């Protein structure tokens, strides 16, 4: 295969790399041009100007993320789990032919409630993590992708078997900005973070425990500038406890994929609960995943 | 005792009644002048102009709510549970003497986490509910005050024994306004509300279940205008399950105190779980409570 352009096009941001035929990223563009800011008719123009022109207008391109959603360029229907991730190359949706421009579909599965659960973009990151080490294709693995909507994913023999989404990052953002718990998000206070983790306990009764973030300041004399770290520990601790319980998976090694400052916090929290973790940068994961799909023929 | 002025002065709103010596409300003022909008030095002026002047400048006044907090007129320290509510009249803080102006303190108790739990204003409503029927002073009772920060309170022999706070109302408001779940809050769709209650299950894994409010629209074809009712059912159902479990109280009759549209929703949810409920308007409860405290000598 030849060089191509790999694009991670999310709700609020766009990142694109020119990727060499051996998988090496050559150049990159990044822009705050998420799909939520773009009218459906305008995707082709934005893509030509922001991605194709600087990175090579004659190159084929493979896109993943919310660009394939109902607010994106074109809808790439969700594929129902279990899904062998390598096979996703056969399910891409083409929005251009010369050169090829294709969108990777998201995944759906039976959710914890009657509703389904969904991912878009993370499937490509998980594939990138699998592609990084061939031994990961065998056996049962647990992958956590922390973020606005964190995903916890059971991967078995290279296929996504099941996953759940936790709205942890979004809860942290709106509670920190708009609620009675609002604080200046400051540097992490490790002691307050650990106190929040401890308060999370088994992840039960979150709406009740949230109020403790206020009470510890108002009534118990904790420093207001530790509030953000406490809230972060409480939310992350609750997510970890709840996700591991509802997935009922006895895997003690967890792969974290995401932004390094965030995976580091999750590693701290998981370490405190006795789990072994590895960390992979989310940008590297998506690049590796797009490359794996291109090698499987997604752009043909 | 003589007529007096009773005031419920919260974070965002002020309500005051001239209350006759037999407890009958005679006239009322209401203003969007919550304590969060008033500088500490300005409380006496605002009170004189907005409350005393229209309702009778020579009358003593008893105030409850956030007016006694660290952002209020003067701090009335929390009293630690268990607290016999009638005895609160001995713990009021005077901010004026001729005529008397006094503030009712809030309550604190050991929380679900290491942090304390807190209430301010609800103690007066609970006392009003007790005062409404003398038989309520005997035995163990469970009271729920739904709102921005819902309170679940165990009352034993007229004393508040323990309580927990759930941030349900605030979570609903910020999720509906600022998150990916944002919706036009519309009229209640009973079917979607029941579906949300059902999804709440035992109240576990709330951050994970929240995402189902989005997935049921995006993936499962539910009508977007039912989203608000589903979210409301999910949050209220989670609160009820978690609060009853953490309080570990085997009371099947629950007294609801609050705004009638909200207590009606909780009554629906509790009824679906087999509990017997009664409802009392929050405004009536606070008036009755202030009257009970005035009769106990709070303004002397």
Interface residues (C-beta under 8 A of the other chain):
Chain A: X69 X70 X78 X108 X111 X112 X113 X114 X115 X116 X117 X118 X149 X164 X165 X166 X167 X168 X170 X171 X174 X175 X177 X178 X179 X180 X195 X198 X199 X201 X203 X204 X205 X206 X207 X208 X209 X210 X211 X212 X213 X214 X215 X216 X218 X219 X220 X222 X235 X238 X239 X242 X243 X245 X246
Chain B: X69 X70 X78 X108 X111 X112 X113 X114 X115 X116 X117 X118 X149 X164 X165 X166 X167 X168 X170 X171 X174 X175 X177 X178 X179 X180 X195 X198 X199 X201 X203 X204 X205 X206 X207 X208 X209 X210 X211 X212 X213 X214 X215 X216 X218 X219 X220 X222 X235 X238 X239 X242 X243 X245 X246
